[in-house]
Amino acid sequence: MPRGKSKRGHRGKRGGSPASFIEGRVSLAERPAEVADRKVPGHWEADLMMFSKYRQAILAVHERTSRLLLAVPIERKFAAGIASHLVRLFKAVPEALRRTVTFDNGTEFAAHLSLQSLLMKTFFCDPHAPWQKGGIENAIGRLRRFIPRKTDLEKLPTRRFRQSIAAYNNTPRKCLDFRTPAEAFSSQLLHFECESTSWLSPGRH
């Protein structure tokens, strides 16, 4: 099954949560209410897509309204490196579409405060409740159709990786009225560009 979660299942509650080791952690309960209904763009979720080979992973971020997916392979799960990748991914996104990002409590996201440089607010799921960021969980499941868990990322050509992300973003979705995530995200960009230039219209002079 392309969306099977081998050996992962439903995360148990044995032992303590790493949440206590995340400096500046803000609970999902404090996230703006507008995020939940997916009507306001610019709210993201992030997670790691893990593979069978030890330490191999893809860092993926998912925009809740358009379902757009951005991703990059990573070599190590160190928090500082993950934060650097996140900053680079979000720098490519227009400022108006950089509002919040939600993580689980993995210590790989402990350097999340780096995103304050982009004026993004960060939030974390409750301990042992990664399902609270179901959008990215679903997106990773879909991406496995193109990049299965057994894939060796060291042997995956960059072109093939980019094609896989493009295939995900250009597949029509029923939840988007059969538009693709790329089309939905583009319409968001157009909306903000029109708003930012509306003062130039003849009626405003």
C-alpha positions, 0 to 999 in steps of 0.5 A: 500500500502506497500510504502504509505506515510500516512499523509506525502505526498509532504512536503510543504514550510510553515514556515522556514527550520531547515537547519539554525540550523544545524552546519557545514551543506554543501549543496548537490550542493557541493557533488562530481559529482561522487555520482550522477551516482552511479558508485563509491561505498561508498556513502550513504544516511540516513533517519528515517523510522517512525511508527504510534506509537509516537516516534518509528522509525528505522534509515536506511542507504542506499549505493547508488551503491549496494543498501545495507541497514543497519538499527537499531531501535531507541528509541528517535530522539535526534541528539546525539543519532542518531549520535552515532548510525550512527557511530556504523553502519558505523564502521562496513563498511570497510573504503574504502566504507565510503566516503559520506552520505547525509541527509535531513534537519531534526534536528535529523541529526544536530550532523552529524559532529561526522562522521568526526571521520570516515573521512566521508563527510556529505551533506544535501538536499536542504530545503523541497527537501527530494526527492533528496535522493531518494535511501533511500526513495525507500529503506524505501518504500520497507522495509515497505513490511516487517515492515508496518507503523502500526508495534509496534517496542516494540513488534517486536522481534529482530530476526524478525527485522534482518530477514526483513533487510536480506530479503531486502538485499537478494532480486534480483534487476533489477537495479543490473542485478538481483543480490541482494544488498548483492551480489553487496556489496560483490563484492565491498568488493572483489574489494577493497580487491584485490586492497589493496593486488595487490602489493603482486602479482608476477609482482610487485616484 
